């Protein structure tokens, strides 16, 4: 099967590429060429900036693909540009969305039917992803193209910094813990966060790619959410340091630490809200069965950060 991946030279996109190649697919990657990446033998890399008019069509001229996977659909225009450029030369369009479009949640666990009422941009910043979903639906309908949207929760696993307890990916927070500082959690630490391991999420994409008969929208993650307090326990265990936890209102943490760059209003407000989703639709229709839990993924990610020298004992 011929698969085109737009973006995808690192983390989740790279994991998807590795699995598609292992499956025997013919994979072509297209991006701006600015990110170094070790790609498997046989993966063709095309250079194009999808934000430049006509660039993607020119780069893929004369080629057809069984499926296209769009990993960088961060706004409606990007979805429109990609689908209009290649929609008549692909058999299926797969877009990487985000469960962030559903926040703040009205009920948990939230499913694919949860209302999408994008909050003000300064709260979550997911309006662009919601717009990309809408644009994909409209353009795929116009092209008569099967559409699959896969929405990961917070991604975790070897290959990127841990999504930390302030809603960002800043190694300085874990370094503080290694240096003996407490973990300061928003509110009482009873909020929920649901991680999806990058290795599981990549497998969900592979299960969907090449199956246009399973077109639809799916939430993908691990099997359950954990509390912020429990995440702190996992971090202390993985770093092998004595537990020290404090609790403060989210807005106080923002006011106190925003100038350091370690916390942002968007990240903190998103993280402080409940993040809890059911993956039953993906399990039922795609056969998705995640293998990793937070108890495995948190230490794996921290171990990777230590190996990469992003954090270290002084």
Number of C-alpha atoms within 10 A of each C-alpha: 13 18 24 25 24 25 22 21 24 17 18 25 23 22 21 25 28 17 16 22 17 10 11 10 17 17 22 19 22 22 19 14 14 8 11 8 12 9 16 13 7 11 15 13 17 17 15 20 17 23 13 9 11 14 17 23 17 11 15 19 12 8 12 17 20 18 24 28 24 24 17 20 26 20 18 18 17 20 26 20 22 23 23 17 18 20 23 13 18 19 21 26 26 25 25 21 26 21 25 22 24 21 21 20 19 11 11 13 15 19 18 18 8 16 14 16 13 20 15 11 11 13 17 20 17 25 19 18 23 24 20 24 22 15 21 27 18 14 19 20 12 12 13 13 20 20 22 27 23 22 20 26 23 22 22 27 28 19 17 18 20 27 20 23 26 26 21 19 17 18 19 14 22 26 17 13 18 19 13 13 14 19 22 21 22 26 17 15 21 16 19 21 25 24 27 26 29 26 21 25 27 23 19 25 27 19 17 24 22 21 16 18 11 16 20 17 19 26 23 31 31 24 19 17 21 19 16 24 21 16 19 21 18 19 22 21 15 17 19 10 13 13 16 14 15 13 15 13 14 20 14 12 20 22 12 11 12 13 10 9 10 18 23 21 19 19 22 22 19 22 24 25 16 23 26 24 26 20 23 18 17 22 16 10 14 18 13 22 19 19 11 19 19 23 16 14 22 24 20 19 21 24 17 19 21 14 11 12 11 15 20 15 9 6
